[in-house]
Amino acid sequence: MQLKTVFLLSVLNAFIISTGAAASVEQVGTYEGTIQIKITNIDGSKSRQKASLKIEIAADDVTTVTVDGTVKQVAIGGYGPTGGILIFGDNSPPPIDGNVAALQISNGVLKGTALGYRLFEVAGPPTDYVLSATTQSKLKAKKVP
């Protein structure tokens, strides 16, 4: 399961980079809500987390994603008439995480799902990383006036 998820993320990365577009006037704005994360560890154990979510979509095609007060690095954001795709993650503090999210935006409501991974650093030299978990998330947020 974990390798399939990582492969899927790689394919989506290539697709998104080739098709990214700017957000529409209706999509631009700040959305606040929650993200529910289902974590599957490599040992098969599972857990869930719920966190605050803030997504800021700017008119200049810059998107900021904040989860529980931590600003994530957004690699790319591509938008279409009814939604978009984001690649976002964080490398500090550990674990390193990465996510690909498919978003639907309609009438000031943003909903979406994300697939992701978590990596832990293994002491080196050389420094190396191991897959520790995969994640599946649900995002839901409303546009802030």
C-alpha positions as a Markdown table, in Angstrom:
| # | Residue | x | y | z |
|---|---|---|---|---|
| 1 | Met | 0.0 | 0.0 | 0.0 |
| 2 | Gln | 2.7 | 2.5 | 0.9 |
| 3 | Leu | 4.7 | 2.0 | -2.3 |
| 4 | Lys | 1.5 | 2.3 | -4.4 |
| 5 | Thr | 0.7 | 5.6 | -2.7 |
| 6 | Val | 4.3 | 7.0 | -3.2 |
| 7 | Phe | 4.1 | 6.0 | -6.9 |
| 8 | Leu | 0.7 | 7.6 | -7.3 |
| 9 | Leu | 2.1 | 10.9 | -5.8 |
| 10 | Ser | 5.0 | 10.8 | -8.3 |
| 11 | Val | 2.6 | 10.5 | -11.3 |
| 12 | Leu | 0.4 | 13.2 | -10.0 |
| 13 | Asn | 3.4 | 15.5 | -9.4 |
| 14 | Ala | 4.4 | 15.2 | -13.1 |
| 15 | Phe | 0.8 | 15.8 | -14.3 |
| 16 | Ile | 0.3 | 18.9 | -12.1 |
| 17 | Ile | 3.5 | 20.5 | -13.1 |
| 18 | Ser | 2.4 | 20.3 | -16.7 |
| 19 | Thr | -1.1 | 21.6 | -16.3 |
| 20 | Gly | -1.0 | 24.2 | -13.5 |
| 21 | Ala | -3.1 | 27.3 | -14.0 |
| 22 | Ala | -4.0 | 30.4 | -11.9 |
| 23 | Ala | -7.1 | 30.6 | -9.6 |
| 24 | Ser | -10.2 | 32.3 | -10.8 |
| 25 | Val | -11.5 | 35.5 | -9.1 |
| 26 | Glu | -14.1 | 33.5 | -7.3 |
| 27 | Gln | -11.5 | 31.1 | -5.9 |
| 28 | Val | -9.1 | 33.7 | -4.7 |
| 29 | Gly | -9.4 | 34.3 | -0.9 |
| 30 | Thr | -8.7 | 32.8 | 2.5 |
| 31 | Tyr | -10.4 | 29.6 | 3.5 |
| 32 | Glu | -10.5 | 28.3 | 7.2 |
| 33 | Gly | -11.6 | 25.0 | 8.5 |
| 34 | Thr | -10.3 | 21.5 | 9.4 |
| 35 | Ile | -8.2 | 18.7 | 8.1 |
| 36 | Gln | -8.8 | 15.1 | 9.2 |
| 37 | Ile | -5.8 | 12.9 | 8.7 |
| 38 | Lys | -5.8 | 9.1 | 8.8 |
| 39 | Ile | -2.3 | 7.8 | 9.3 |
| 40 | Thr | -1.3 | 4.2 | 8.4 |
| 41 | Asn | 2.2 | 3.4 | 9.8 |
| 42 | Ile | 4.5 | 0.9 | 8.0 |
| 43 | Asp | 3.8 | -1.6 | 10.9 |
| 44 | Gly | 0.1 | -1.5 | 9.9 |
| 45 | Ser | -1.1 | 0.4 | 13.0 |
| 46 | Lys | -3.5 | 3.3 | 12.3 |
| 47 | Ser | -4.3 | 6.6 | 14.0 |
| 48 | Arg | -6.3 | 9.7 | 13.3 |
| 49 | Gln | -5.6 | 13.4 | 13.8 |
| 50 | Lys | -7.8 | 16.5 | 13.4 |
| 51 | Ala | -6.2 | 19.9 | 12.9 |
| 52 | Ser | -7.0 | 23.4 | 12.0 |
| 53 | Leu | -6.6 | 24.4 | 8.3 |
| 54 | Lys | -6.0 | 27.7 | 6.6 |
| 55 | Ile | -5.6 | 27.9 | 2.8 |
| 56 | Glu | -4.8 | 31.3 | 1.3 |
| 57 | Ile | -5.2 | 31.5 | -2.5 |
| 58 | Ala | -3.8 | 34.8 | -3.9 |
| 59 | Ala | -4.6 | 36.5 | -7.2 |
| 60 | Asp | -0.9 | 36.2 | -8.2 |
| 61 | Asp | -1.1 | 32.4 | -8.2 |
| 62 | Val | 0.6 | 32.0 | -4.8 |
| 63 | Thr | -1.0 | 29.6 | -2.4 |
| 64 | Thr | -0.2 | 29.2 | 1.3 |
| 65 | Val | -1.3 | 26.2 | 3.4 |
| 66 | Thr | -1.2 | 26.3 | 7.2 |
| 67 | Val | -2.0 | 23.2 | 9.3 |
| 68 | Asp | -2.3 | 23.7 | 13.1 |
| 69 | Gly | -0.3 | 27.0 | 12.9 |
| 70 | Thr | 2.5 | 25.5 | 10.8 |
| 71 | Val | 3.0 | 27.0 | 7.4 |
| 72 | Lys | 3.6 | 24.3 | 4.8 |
| 73 | Gln | 5.8 | 24.6 | 1.8 |
| 74 | Val | 3.6 | 24.7 | -1.4 |
| 75 | Ala | 5.4 | 23.2 | -4.3 |
| 76 | Ile | 2.7 | 23.9 | -6.8 |
| 77 | Gly | -0.9 | 24.9 | -7.0 |
| 78 | Gly | -2.9 | 24.4 | -10.2 |
| 79 | Tyr | -6.5 | 25.6 | -10.5 |
| 80 | Gly | -9.4 | 24.9 | -12.9 |
| 81 | Pro | -13.0 | 26.2 | -13.1 |
| 82 | Thr | -14.3 | 24.1 | -10.2 |
| 83 | Gly | -11.3 | 23.3 | -8.1 |
| 84 | Gly | -7.6 | 22.7 | -8.0 |
| 85 | Ile | -4.6 | 20.5 | -7.1 |
| 86 | Leu | -2.0 | 21.4 | -4.5 |
| 87 | Ile | 1.3 | 19.7 | -3.6 |
| 88 | Phe | 2.4 | 20.8 | -0.1 |
| 89 | Gly | 4.5 | 19.5 | 2.7 |
| 90 | Asp | 6.9 | 20.3 | 5.5 |
| 91 | Asn | 10.5 | 19.2 | 6.4 |
| 92 | Ser | 10.9 | 20.7 | 9.8 |
| 93 | Pro | 10.4 | 19.5 | 12.5 |
| 94 | Pro | 10.5 | 15.8 | 11.7 |
| 95 | Pro | 8.8 | 13.9 | 10.3 |
| 96 | Ile | 9.0 | 15.2 | 6.8 |
| 97 | Asp | 5.6 | 15.1 | 5.2 |
| 98 | Gly | 4.3 | 15.6 | 1.7 |
| 99 | Asn | 0.8 | 15.7 | 0.3 |
| 100 | Val | -1.1 | 15.9 | -3.0 |
| 101 | Ala | -4.6 | 17.4 | -2.5 |
| 102 | Ala | -7.4 | 17.5 | -5.0 |
| 103 | Leu | -9.8 | 20.4 | -4.2 |
| 104 | Gln | -13.3 | 21.3 | -5.1 |
| 105 | Ile | -14.3 | 24.9 | -4.6 |
| 106 | Ser | -17.9 | 26.0 | -5.0 |
| 107 | Asn | -19.9 | 28.8 | -3.4 |
| 108 | Gly | -17.2 | 29.8 | -0.9 |
| 109 | Val | -16.7 | 26.2 | 0.3 |
| 110 | Leu | -13.5 | 24.3 | -0.2 |
| 111 | Lys | -13.6 | 20.5 | 0.1 |
| 112 | Gly | -10.9 | 18.0 | -0.8 |
| 113 | Thr | -8.9 | 14.9 | -0.2 |
| 114 | Ala | -5.2 | 14.4 | 0.0 |
| 115 | Leu | -2.8 | 11.5 | -0.2 |
| 116 | Gly | 0.6 | 11.8 | 1.6 |
| 117 | Tyr | 3.6 | 10.3 | 3.2 |
| 118 | Arg | 5.8 | 10.8 | 6.2 |
| 119 | Leu | 9.5 | 10.2 | 6.3 |
| 120 | Phe | 11.9 | 10.0 | 9.2 |
| 121 | Glu | 15.6 | 10.8 | 9.0 |
| 122 | Val | 18.1 | 8.0 | 9.7 |
| 123 | Ala | 21.4 | 9.0 | 11.2 |
| 124 | Gly | 24.3 | 8.9 | 8.8 |
| 125 | Pro | 26.6 | 9.7 | 7.3 |
| 126 | Pro | 25.2 | 9.8 | 4.7 |
| 127 | Thr | 21.9 | 11.1 | 5.9 |
| 128 | Asp | 19.0 | 8.9 | 4.7 |
| 129 | Tyr | 15.3 | 8.9 | 5.1 |
| 130 | Val | 12.8 | 6.0 | 5.5 |
| 131 | Leu | 9.1 | 5.9 | 4.9 |
| 132 | Ser | 7.3 | 5.7 | 8.2 |
| 133 | Ala | 3.7 | 6.2 | 7.2 |
| 134 | Thr | 1.2 | 7.1 | 4.5 |
| 135 | Thr | -1.7 | 9.5 | 5.1 |
| 136 | Gln | -5.2 | 10.0 | 3.7 |
| 137 | Ser | -6.8 | 13.4 | 4.6 |
| 138 | Lys | -10.1 | 15.1 | 4.2 |
| 139 | Leu | -10.1 | 18.9 | 4.0 |
| 140 | Lys | -13.1 | 21.2 | 4.5 |
| 141 | Ala | -13.0 | 25.0 | 4.8 |
| 142 | Lys | -15.2 | 28.0 | 4.2 |
| 143 | Lys | -14.1 | 31.3 | 2.6 |
| 144 | Val | -13.5 | 34.0 | 5.2 |
| 145 | Pro | -15.2 | 37.3 | 4.2 |
